[in-house]
Amino acid sequence: MPLKTIYLLLCIIGAAVPYSQFLPWLHEYGFHGRFFIQQLFANRISAFFGMDVLVSAVVLIVFMRTESRRLDVKSRWLPVAALCLVGVSMALPLFLYLREEALERPKAQSPG
């Protein structure tokens, strides 16, 4: 199976799995930001995971920004939107998919 296909499948899984937990919570409690944060940091273990994801998101933003410029990744805003709407679990495989596309594009020949 091509690497691009694997990244695309992981992107779908990365959206579906977190939302399988978030949508029922949202249905039960609604858009209650303060309660969401309170639940996220309810104990040290959940805070550990929450902080881990936040740090990973910052690292991912730095990685996406530098790699996007270096490889001229198209649609670089899509992984940023995925990061904001879902999280690292969707944004990272989506960016890696777009990165693979950039790596597959033929390079422009320099004159001379």
C-alpha positions in Angstrom: 0.0 0.0 0.0 1.5 3.4 -0.9 2.5 5.6 1.9 0.1 8.4 0.8 -2.8 6.0 1.1 -1.7 5.0 4.6 -1.5 8.6 5.7 -4.9 9.3 4.2 -6.4 6.3 6.1 -4.7 7.5 9.3 -6.1 11.0 8.7 -9.6 9.5 8.6 -9.0 7.4 11.7 -7.5 10.5 13.4 -10.7 12.4 12.9 -13.2 9.5 13.7 -11.6 8.2 16.9 -11.4 11.5 18.8 -14.9 12.6 17.6 -16.3 9.3 18.7 -15.7 10.5 22.3 -16.2 14.3 21.8 -19.6 14.2 20.0 -21.4 12.3 22.7 -19.9 14.7 25.3 -20.9 17.7 23.2 -24.5 16.2 22.9 -24.7 15.8 26.7 -23.1 19.1 27.8 -23.2 21.4 24.8 -20.7 24.1 24.0 -19.6 24.7 27.5 -15.9 25.8 27.3 -15.2 26.2 30.9 -16.6 22.8 31.8 -14.6 21.3 28.9 -11.4 22.7 30.4 -12.4 21.6 33.9 -13.0 18.0 32.6 -9.8 18.0 30.6 -7.7 18.9 33.7 -9.9 16.9 36.2 -6.9 14.9 37.4 -3.2 14.6 36.9 -3.5 11.8 34.3 -5.9 13.6 32.1 -3.9 16.8 32.5 -0.8 14.8 31.5 -2.5 13.8 28.2 -3.9 17.3 27.7 -0.6 19.0 28.1 1.1 16.3 25.9 -1.3 17.1 23.1 -0.9 20.8 23.5 2.9 20.6 23.3 2.6 18.2 20.3 0.4 20.7 18.5 3.0 23.4 19.0 5.7 21.2 17.7 3.5 20.2 14.7 2.9 23.8 13.8 6.6 24.5 13.8 7.3 21.3 11.7 4.5 22.1 9.2 5.6 25.7 8.8 9.2 24.8 8.0 8.5 21.8 5.9 5.7 23.6 3.9 8.2 26.3 3.0 11.1 23.9 2.2 9.0 21.6 0.0 6.4 24.1 -1.3 3.5 22.1 0.2 0.2 23.0 -1.5 -3.0 23.6 0.6 -0.9 24.1 3.7 -3.9 25.7 5.5 -5.7 22.3 5.5 -3.6 20.7 8.3 -3.9 23.9 10.3 -7.7 23.8 10.0 -7.6 20.1 10.9 -5.5 20.9 14.0 -8.0 23.5 15.1 -11.1 21.4 14.4 -9.9 18.0 15.5 -6.3 17.9 16.7 -2.9 16.4 16.1 -4.4 13.0 15.3 -5.8 14.3 12.1 -3.5 17.2 11.3 -0.3 15.2 11.4 -1.3 12.5 8.9 -3.0 15.0 6.7 0.2 17.1 6.6 2.3 14.0 5.9 0.0 13.1 3.0 0.4 16.6 1.6 4.1 16.4 2.1 4.3 13.2 0.2 2.5 14.8 -2.7 5.0 17.7 -2.6 7.9 15.2 -2.7 6.3 13.4 -5.7 6.0 16.5 -7.7 8.8 17.0 -10.3 11.3 19.6 -9.4 11.6 22.6 -11.7 14.8 22.5 -13.7 17.2 25.3 -13.0 18.6 26.9 -16.2 22.1 26.2 -17.2 
